[in-house]
Amino acid sequence: MEKKLASFSSVLGVVIANKRKELGIDQGDFAAQLGLSQASYSRLESGKSTFSVDQMFGCAKAINVSVTNLVAAVENTVNQLEEKQDIK
């Protein structure tokens, strides 16, 4: 069976979206904090666009999480997906 590919940027979008929702922050308000339109930010969260380093740091700051913890959450999520599904 061929493995499915999950990009790190798309997983980052899910991790940030989950934390943003947990904090009760509207996507449009979050996008405004980052200086982005809601549509542009939505593409990042959904994995249709790739986060820049600046955007990743900005998101971490906006959700009050260190970049180290954000990257660890992405890595943990990818590891869990690899264990549960057939992805690489």
N, C-alpha and C positions, 0 to 999 in steps of 0.2 A: 504494500500500500504506500502511496506517495504521501509524504509529510506536507502539512499545510504550513505556510510561512506567516508568522506574526511579526510585524516590525516592532522594534523597540519604541519607536515614536508613537505607534498606535496604542501600545500598552501604556506608555506614559500618559497619553490622552485619557485613557480609562481610569488610571490611578488618580489623576488630577480631578477628573470629573466626579469620581466617587467622593473624594475629599471635599470638593467644592459643594456638592449636594449635602454631604454630612454637616457642613457648616451653615447650610441654608443660604448660600450665595447664589443669586440668579446669574445665569450665563451671561446675559447682557451687561450686568454690573461688573462681573469678573472681567469680561473683555475690556470694558472701559478702564478698569484699574491698570490693565496692561497696555492701554493705548491702541487697542484693536477694535475693529467693528465686530459686532456679534457674529456676523456671517464668517469673517476670517477666523475668529476664535473657534467657532463651531467646527470648521474644517480641521483645526488642530486636534480638538477633542475627539473627533470621529476617526482620526487617522488618515484623512484625505490629504492633509498637508503635514509637513514635518516641522517639529519645533526647532527653532534656533536655540543656541546656547543662551542668548539673552532672554528669550521667552521662557525657557525652562527655569532660569534663575528668578525671573519675575513671577512666575507661577508659584514657585516654592515660597517666595517671600509673601505673596498674597494669601497663601493658605497656612502661613506660619509654620513651615516645615523646612528643615535644612535640606540643601541639595543632596547631601550624603544620604539622608533618610529617604528622599524621593527616589534616588537611583536604586537604593536598596529595595524599596517597595516594588519598583519595576522589575528588578532582578528576581525577587521572590515570586512575583506574579508569573513571570516567564517560566521559572522553574516549576511552579504548580501546573501551568498549562502543559508543559512538556511531560509531566508525570501523568496527568489525567487524559491527555489527548495525544494524538500523533502529530505533533508539530515540531518544527526545528527552529 
